[in-house]
Amino acid sequence: MPRRACRVMDRIAEATFGVAGLGPKVRPSETWPLAHRLSQLSPLPQPEFHFLQKLEKRKEHPVDALLLEDDGSGPHPTPRIILSGWASRQRIMADGGRQIFGFLIPGEIICGPFKSNMWALASVVALTPVVTADVPPMGDQHPDAALASIYSKLIDLAEYETHKLLHDQIVRLGRMNGLERMAHLLLEFRRRLSRAGVANEQSFPMPLRQDVLADALGMSTVHVNRTMQQLRHKKLISCSGGEVAILDPGRLTALAYRTADAT
């Protein structure tokens, strides 16, 4: 994240978490998206926030790095979080083609010790440089209260979001045309990035190439390019410098959900 953007996030964090007694010296840095998402489930007390700031085992991954294999193994022993960067859940076909099931953004969980074993059904690959961190395991006899609360919130986030996003992807691919698919995905990005505190009501970062969008939406790169041009021509979005701005949220929503004429 650019330095100026980090300073902006710090000021927002001071305003948001200062209510919980964290004071103006808090600097959430890379843990900000995760803290912001968890705080929307319930207030994030000071011990939990400081615990997140001290997450260890941080690891940097280059573009195309394999973050999780689709090897059919069981749950990961501890939650693994994306602190920065974007990744995809995907599967490579026998002919070399790729189907992307969904995307992972800062503050989201790659895998963890959860009941659902669907983590192991697709590989996770870095689409940009990615930084991850593992949440430490809980002690069996005397679990830390802050850690136990964080585990509970992570489970709620992970299992709900994973199932919801997969169902949304099925609807996109099965019942929407190309223009509707793109509109629906852009609205999803805005919602999720806003929950992570790295977007506003109008614009959000989207560092994805057209071939990546094509593999997620079941379209060709030519169709993706044409679709984006159509949305710009309709003055529904604008794209510049790796960011997308939604110019008319109401009309874009109408297009994605077929609730009205969005031409």
N, C-alpha and C positions, 0 to 999 in steps of 0.2 A: 504494500500500500504506500502511495507517495507520502513524503514527510508531512506536507500540508494537510493531507487527509487524515493522517494519524493525529495531528494536533486537534483537528475538528472533532474526531472521535473521542479524544481525551476530554474535551470540554463537555461534550454530550454526556459522557460517562460520569463526570463530576456532578452534573445536574441530576442525572438519573439516580445514581447510587448514593449521592450525598444524603438523601433522605434516610438511608439506612445507617447513617453515622460513619460513612467511610471517609468523609472529609475531602478537601480539594487537592490533596497530594496523591490521590489514587491515579495510577497510570496503567490502564488495562492492557495496552499494546495488543499482542496477538490473541489474547484470551477474550477480547472485547466481544466478538460475535457470539461465542459460546455463552458468555455471561449474560448478554443481552437476550438471547433466546430463552435461557433458563429462567430469567427474571420475569418473563411473560407468563410462565406457568404459575408462579407464586413469588412473592418478594424474596430477593436473594440476600440473606443475612451476611453480616460482615465476615464471619468465619468461612462461609462457603466461597465468598468472593476472593478472599485472600488465598484460600486453598487453590482455586483455579489459577490464580496468578503464579503459583509456584509449581505448576505441572512440570514434571521432568520427562526425560526420555524423548525430548523433542528431536525430530529427524527431518532433514530436508530431502526432498525427492525431485529429480528433474522431470521434464516433460516426458511422457510415455512410460514413466516408471510404474511397475506393477505394485499396487498397494495392498491388494488382496486377491488370492487365487480362487478360481471356481473349482476347488478340488473336492467338494462334497464333505469337507471336514465339519466338525461340530462347532459350537459357539466359541468365539475368541475369549481367552481368559479374562481380559479387561477391556473396557471401552477404549476405542481408538478414535480420536477426534481430528478433523481437519481444522487447523488453526488459520491457515491462509491458502489461497489457491482453489482451483476447481478440478474435479475428477468426475469420472463417469462409471456407472455400473453397466457392464457390457458383456457380450459374448461374441467370439470370433467364429464364423461359420467355416465349413470345410473348404469352401472356395476362396477364402480370404476375406469375405465380406464381414461387415461388422453391424451388429444390432445394439444400439444403446437403449437401455431400459430407463435410465434416468441419470440425473446429475447430482453431484455433491458439492456444496458450497461451504465457505467458512462457517464454523460453528456447528457443523453436522457430523453425525457419527458414521464411521465407516463400518465398524463391526463391534461386537461386544458379547458379554455372557448372558444373552437374552434367550427367552424361550423359543422364539422363532428361529429356525435354521435357514431362513431364506438368504441370509448373508452369504452363504457358501454356494449359492446357485448362480452367481455371476461374478466375474472378476471386476476389480476396481482399478482403474488406470488413471494416472495424472494427466490432465489436459493442459495444465500450466505448471510451472514450478509450484510445489505443494510443501507445506510444513505440517507435520502431524505430531500428536502427543498422545501418550497412553495415560489413562487415569489409573492410579495405583490400585491394586486389589484391596479389598476390605479384609480386615482381620476376622477370623471366625469367632473368637471369644469376646473381644472388646472392640467392636468396630467404631471408628471415629464417627461422631454424629454428623459432622459436615459432609464427610465422604458418603455416608449412608444416604443422606438427603440428596446429594448430587446423583448417586446411582439411581435412586427412585425417579428423579426428574429425567435423567437420560433415557431410562427404559420407557417412560411415558412418551417422550419425544420420538424416540427411534421407532417403536413399534407402530405408533399411529401414523407418523409421517411416511414410513416405508410403504405401508399398505395403501394409504391414500394416494401417494404419488404414483404407485404402480397401477392402481385403478384408473387414475386420470390419464396415464399413458395409454392404457388399453382403449379408453374412449376416444382419445385423439386419433390413434391409428385405425380404429375400426369404424368410427361414425362421423369423422370430420373430413372436409376437403382441405387442400393445402393451405389456403388462406386462413381458415379457421384454426388449423393446427398451429400455425405460427403465432396467431394472435393469442391463443390459449396458452402456449408455452411462455410467451413474453409476459403475460399477466402472472403466470406461476412464478417466474423469476423475480418479478417486482415484489410479489407477496413474500417470498422466502427471504430475499435479500433485505427487505424492510424489517423482517423479524430478526435478522442478524445484525441490524443496525448499520448496514453498509449501503443503504439506498434511501432515497426520499420518496415522496409521493409520486414524483414524475419520472426521475431518471435513475438508472442503475448501471453498474459495470457489467459488461458481457463480453469476455475475452474469447469467445468461441468462433472457430473458423466455420465457413459455410459447409465444408464436408462433414464436420461434427454434427451440425444441425440436421444435415441431410440424413445421417445414419440414425438420428434420434426420431425423425419425423417420417421416415419411410419415403423420402423424396430424393430426387437427384440434386446435385449442386446447382445445376441450371435452374431447376424449379425453385430452389431456396432463394437464389438471387432474384428471380422474377417476382417471387412472393414478397420479399422485402421491398422491392421497388414499388410494388402495388400499394403496400401499406404506407410507404412514404408519399406516394402520389396522392393517396386519399387523405394525407395530412393527419394520419393516425399516430405515426411515430417519426422520429428523426434519429439518425445514427452518426456519431462523431467521436473519434478518439477512443474507441473501445467502450463507449457508453451508448445506451439506448434511452431515449426520452419518449415517454408516452404522452402525446400531445392532446389526445382526447380519450380519456379512460372510459367514459360512458359508451362511446361508439365502438371502441375496441372490444369492450366487454360484450356489447350487443352482437358484434360479429362473432366472437368466440363461442357464445352460447345461443346464437340464433334467436335472440329475443326481439330483434327489431332490424329494420333495414339499416345497414351501416355504410351504405354507399355514399 
